[in-house]
């Protein structure tokens, strides 16, 4: 009896997990490799960054998710190289794993458009570590401003610049403004947190450029009503520790957060296959790699076109989910000889809508040809996001957290972790022997 074929899946995000679970009944060994031990629900990552949720509320160990799937194993490690000819992947330069089928679902990382030195001053939001760093910076800003007597320094600490007005940027901007205006005003004695300035910078002519014009206009109106300063058709030319430069103007800001672009995993450059201008793998219509029908790329690492619309498949969670299921079904069909390789169907992306939340009872949603806004869109956004969480515990904890926040107007995870010392120029009302002397 021939040995079972081996399917290696690189990445435990939406696409990789969808591929593994779709193959649960396949006559094959499945190995899922990820450098993190958990599956992260990225659409709610901004709520960890803004202290509404804790990391465990939106993440679940991959082993827990797959523990009932007896044909699946999990390897904690980072793939550093792939040899398509030898059909093998290398982990951390110490281990080689051979495969019969490969699914690449490695996702994306921040793109600073050739200015990687900006990363230190403008963190992005892709991982739990990123979210905790942003949360620390936000909360430290208020702590520092509380005791700062230098007026210019205090105003800078209460100014946040966010680069990029896609869903992440819009959601961050709205959440920071809500923290300052609703969650913490009574917690501080010496500052008026409602004066916090949030500047949202976007190079396009509208916010949420991937959504409909109606949704974009509604989001812009909601942001401005909340007090967010929105600068459209504006490009950041430099990022410094104390602010950003836009053209000839320097905007002084104590914190800058990056939500302007992504690039695929660096593994794409090691495959020796054609890439697009963004560095994504140009895949065949069935999502396989050129000249390698046993290997697939899905999600953010893949450049694919929907044959039904002749438009690129967007790099969003639903695209990765659908791509993972499609690749897995083709592998299952190959294993059972039910789908000849020369008759594989092309991947067809089904757009189930786009959503973004701006704040309390404020959201926008594009569903088919309809554009929704306000409370209805916010409820729809909330329900869908809860349903797509992978575990009952996550769903329960998120619902409890949201209910608490709705009733008491408070963020429940306002913890500053790490060893950072507040940077204050002159302490308010404290003697020299009582206060640190560090300067920002």
Buried (B, 14 or more C-beta within 10 A) or exposed (E): EEEBBBBBBBBBBBBBBBBBBBBBEBEBBBBBBBBBBBBBBBBBBBBBBBBBBBBBBBBBBBBBBBEEBEBBBBBEBBBBEBBBEEBBBBBEEEEEBEBBBBBBBBBBBBBBEEEEEBEEBBBBBBBBEBBBBBBBBBBBBBBBBBBBBBEEBBBBBBBBBBBBBBBBBBBBBBBBBBBBBBBBBEEBEEBEBEBBBBBBBBBBEBBBBBBBEBBBBBBBEBBEEBBBBBBBEBBBEEBBEBBBBBEEEBBBBBBBBBBBBBBBBEBBEBBBBEBEEBBBBBBBBBBBBBEBBBBBBBBBBBBBBBEEEEEBBBBBBBBBBBBBBBBBBBBBBBBEEEBEEEEBEBBEBEBEBBBBBBBBBBBBBBBEEEBBBBEEBBBBBBEBBBEBBBBEEBBEBBBEBBEBBEEEBBBBBBEBEEEEEBBBBEBBEEEEEEBEEEEB
